[in-house]
Amino acid sequence: MKVPPQNKANNDEFVSVIRNYLSSDLNRNRYFMSITAGFDSYARVMTLSETHIAIVGSGIGGLAFAHAAYLCGFRVTVIEQAEILSEIGSGISIWENGLEALEAIGLRAEVETRGLAWPHYEMHRAGKSPIMRNNQILSRRGNVSPLIIKRGELFGALKDKLSQYINIFTSFKLDHIEGHTLRAQDGREIEADIIIGADGAHSRVRQELTDRVPRFCNQICFRGISPPQNGSPIRGAEVYDKHRHRFGYFPLPDNEVYWFDIVDSEIPRQSFEDFQTEIGGLSPRIAQLIHDTPDASILCHPIEEMKPVIAAHNHIALIGDAAHPMQPSLGQGACLALEDAIVLADCLKRHAPDYPKAIRAYISTRKGRWNSYYKMCRQLGTGALDKGDFGRKLAIARMAHTPNWALSLFGRKIFAFKQNDIRF
Ligand SMILES: Cc1cc2nc3c(=O)[nH]c(=O)nc-3n(C[C@H](O)[C@H](O)[C@H](O)COP(=O)(O)OP(=O)(O)OC[C@H]3O[C@@H](n4cnc5c(N)ncnc54)[C@H](O)[C@@H]3O)c2cc1C
């Protein structure tokens, strides 16, 4: 059965695309300038609205790209294997680069109201006194706090603001791609001019470009959200234990607390119960947090990584974890997915209708950043483990004692998003 690429009357959709295109100051100026310059922009709107983009995967990257592509004027369809659009998960940190990408699609303010700014935190080496860290220096001008937010809230902001003219097909598990046709396991089909793989670390779309798969890094991550804590508000902190654990906890709105624990493991999934006593021994506060968190809500996730995919394809592009699954050492995977989304949409718009060129431009813009994050995350994550107990102690000491000026230089380079002038 073929699924039509749109579920609304063409006219409505076209009017909405035009309205959206003209709602951006930049586009409006271009459009009115072009009236005198030979209707160039009109032709461009026509071209974009005739181009159908199918996005596989409705995670943070897929939905952000859906917004960006729609705002550019493309016809957009999102397909998702799950029965409903939702995000399971605990908390997440969104740094300046991610916030800037959200700003480009008009969602920064909405997301900020749902999370909590995270200006500073304490770093403990288990058993030693804390060192205070300022997170704002990890931004372009040294004054932007990252945000801690529940994943469901970030996802909610992206989902709730999706235009009704974006087609969404749920329970559509992509089985394979033949040319421009996407075929689901249940036999449904969609045709698209451009296919975006936003289908996560174990991407099916990626198989069209490479047969590489992510490697398990012999670490797992437990994550949870503990209910509101009594007493004075908690300050975010990370506790490093020289043998096994990196435990972080961060305040959320309404005094809830997001926490995670990264720990060595030979196998990709383990029961939290087996680690409870060991983790509880890190500090009384941590013992309280994990005690208060309902067992059933604690998630276990394998830590995986894969070298970024920089192979180009004429009409297929990858964003987010599909392109570059990496260790979560810097809390940047979703931020990079947000960046990818707006850079890719911008390239497609700028180079339309030469989409192969647009995809090449996207990859060449992004690959340096993907590779450097991949390496840094590895160094801060399992890179230290590869060098044994001494290597881990050294990595912890480096994190604790890097002077502020060095962190600030690093922050300016890494957490700022160079394409921050993209607006749709
Ligand atoms: C422990 C941990 C902590 C992290 N903390 C942070 C953090 O603090 N900050 C940060 O920025 N990042 C963080 N990350 C990284 C972040 O979670 C990911 O990089 C991000 O969620 C990736 O989003 P995505 O949209 O690319 O993929 P996903 O969120 O994986 O979405 C993929 C979507 O594709 C769908 N899909 C898959 N296959 C198919 C198919 N065949 N057909 C149809 N649909 C399909 C899936 O159902 C899913 O909805 C962390 C990661 C981990 C593991």
The ligand as an SDF file (V2000), in Angstrom:
LIG
                    3D

 53 58  0  0  0  0  0  0  0  0999 V2000
   23.5690    8.1300   29.3150 C   0  0  0  0  0  0  0  0  0  0  0  0
   23.4170    9.1960   28.3060 C   0  0  0  0  0  0  0  0  0  0  0  0
   23.3740   10.5350   28.7060 C   0  0  0  0  0  0  0  0  0  0  0  0
   23.2890   11.5560   27.7580 C   0  0  0  0  0  0  0  0  0  0  0  0
   23.2500   12.8560   28.1650 N   0  0  0  0  0  0  0  0  0  0  0  0
   23.1990   13.8430   27.2390 C   0  0  0  0  0  0  0  0  0  0  0  0
   23.1760   15.2040   27.6440 C   0  0  0  0  0  0  0  0  0  0  0  0
   23.1840   15.5350   28.8310 O   0  0  0  0  0  0  0  0  0  0  0  0
   23.1330   16.1600   26.6700 N   0  0  0  0  0  0  0  0  0  0  0  0
   23.0970   15.8460   25.3360 C   0  0  0  0  0  0  0  0  0  0  0  0
   23.0740   16.7500   24.4930 O   0  0  0  0  0  0  0  0  0  0  0  0
   23.1040   14.5550   24.9350 N   0  0  0  0  0  0  0  0  0  0  0  0
   23.1460   13.5480   25.8410 C   0  0  0  0  0  0  0  0  0  0  0  0
   23.1290   12.2340   25.4460 N   0  0  0  0  0  0  0  0  0  0  0  0
   23.0490   11.9160   24.0150 C   0  0  0  0  0  0  0  0  0  0  0  0
   21.6140   12.0240   23.4930 C   0  0  0  0  0  0  0  0  0  0  0  0
   20.7310   11.2910   24.2900 O   0  0  0  0  0  0  0  0  0  0  0  0
   21.5290   11.5090   22.0700 C   0  0  0  0  0  0  0  0  0  0  0  0
   22.6400   11.9610   21.3220 O   0  0  0  0  0  0  0  0  0  0  0  0
   20.2560   11.9970   21.3820 C   0  0  0  0  0  0  0  0  0  0  0  0
   19.1260   11.6230   22.1060 O   0  0  0  0  0  0  0  0  0  0  0  0
   20.1850   11.4500   19.9670 C   0  0  0  0  0  0  0  0  0  0  0  0
   19.0000   11.8570   19.3710 O   0  0  0  0  0  0  0  0  0  0  0  0
   18.5890   11.3250   17.9260 P   0  0  0  0  0  0  0  0  0  0  0  0
   17.3540   12.0740   17.5610 O   0  0  0  0  0  0  0  0  0  0  0  0
   19.7500   11.3820   17.0160 O   0  0  0  0  0  0  0  0  0  0  0  0
   18.2810    9.7690   18.1150 O   0  0  0  0  0  0  0  0  0  0  0  0
   17.2270    9.0090   19.0450 P   0  0  0  0  0  0  0  0  0  0  0  0
   16.8360    9.8280   20.2080 O   0  0  0  0  0  0  0  0  0  0  0  0
   17.8160    7.6610   19.2930 O   0  0  0  0  0  0  0  0  0  0  0  0
   15.9210    8.8650   18.1370 O   0  0  0  0  0  0  0  0  0  0  0  0
   15.8480    7.9080   17.1040 C   0  0  0  0  0  0  0  0  0  0  0  0
   14.3860    7.7080   16.7360 C   0  0  0  0  0  0  0  0  0  0  0  0
   14.3300    6.8860   15.5670 O   0  0  0  0  0  0  0  0  0  0  0  0
   13.3380    5.8840   15.7330 C   0  0  0  0  0  0  0  0  0  0  0  0
   13.7120    4.7540   14.8750 N   0  0  0  0  0  0  0  0  0  0  0  0
   14.8010    3.9450   15.0010 C   0  0  0  0  0  0  0  0  0  0  0  0
   14.8100    3.0080   14.0430 N   0  0  0  0  0  0  0  0  0  0  0  0
   13.7190    3.2270   13.2680 C   0  0  0  0  0  0  0  0  0  0  0  0
   13.1780    2.5710   12.1140 C   0  0  0  0  0  0  0  0  0  0  0  0
   13.7810    1.5000   11.5540 N   0  0  0  0  0  0  0  0  0  0  0  0
   12.0320    3.0670   11.5710 N   0  0  0  0  0  0  0  0  0  0  0  0
   11.4140    4.1310   12.1260 C   0  0  0  0  0  0  0  0  0  0  0  0
   11.8660    4.7910   13.2310 N   0  0  0  0  0  0  0  0  0  0  0  0
   13.0120    4.3360   13.7980 C   0  0  0  0  0  0  0  0  0  0  0  0
   13.4130    5.5750   17.2220 C   0  0  0  0  0  0  0  0  0  0  0  0
   12.2390    4.9390   17.6880 O   0  0  0  0  0  0  0  0  0  0  0  0
   13.6050    6.9750   17.8110 C   0  0  0  0  0  0  0  0  0  0  0  0
   12.3680    7.6300   18.0140 O   0  0  0  0  0  0  0  0  0  0  0  0
   23.2270   11.2120   26.3870 C   0  0  0  0  0  0  0  0  0  0  0  0
   23.2350    9.8750   25.9920 C   0  0  0  0  0  0  0  0  0  0  0  0
   23.3310    8.8870   26.9380 C   0  0  0  0  0  0  0  0  0  0  0  0
   23.3720    7.4420   26.4920 C   0  0  0  0  0  0  0  0  0  0  0  0
  1  2  1  0
  2  3  1  0
  2 52  2  0
  3  4  2  0
  4  5  1  0
  4 50  1  0
  5  6  2  0
  6  7  1  0
  6 13  1  0
  7  8  2  0
  7  9  1  0
  9 10  1  0
 10 11  2  0
 10 12  1  0
 12 13  2  0
 13 14  1  0
 14 15  1  0
 14 50  1  0
 15 16  1  0
 16 17  1  0
 16 18  1  0
 18 19  1  0
 18 20  1  0
 20 21  1  0
 20 22  1  0
 22 23  1  0
 23 24  1  0
 24 25  2  0
 24 26  1  0
 24 27  1  0
 27 28  1  0
 28 29  2  0
 28 30  1  0
 28 31  1  0
 31 32  1  0
 32 33  1  0
 33 34  1  0
 33 48  1  0
 34 35  1  0
 35 36  1  0
 35 46  1  0
 36 37  1  0
 36 45  1  0
 37 38  2  0
 38 39  1  0
 39 40  1  0
 39 45  2  0
 40 41  1  0
 40 42  2  0
 42 43  1  0
 43 44  2  0
 44 45  1  0
 46 47  1  0
 46 48  1  0
 48 49  1  0
 50 51  2  0
 51 52  1  0
 52 53  1  0
M  END
$$$$
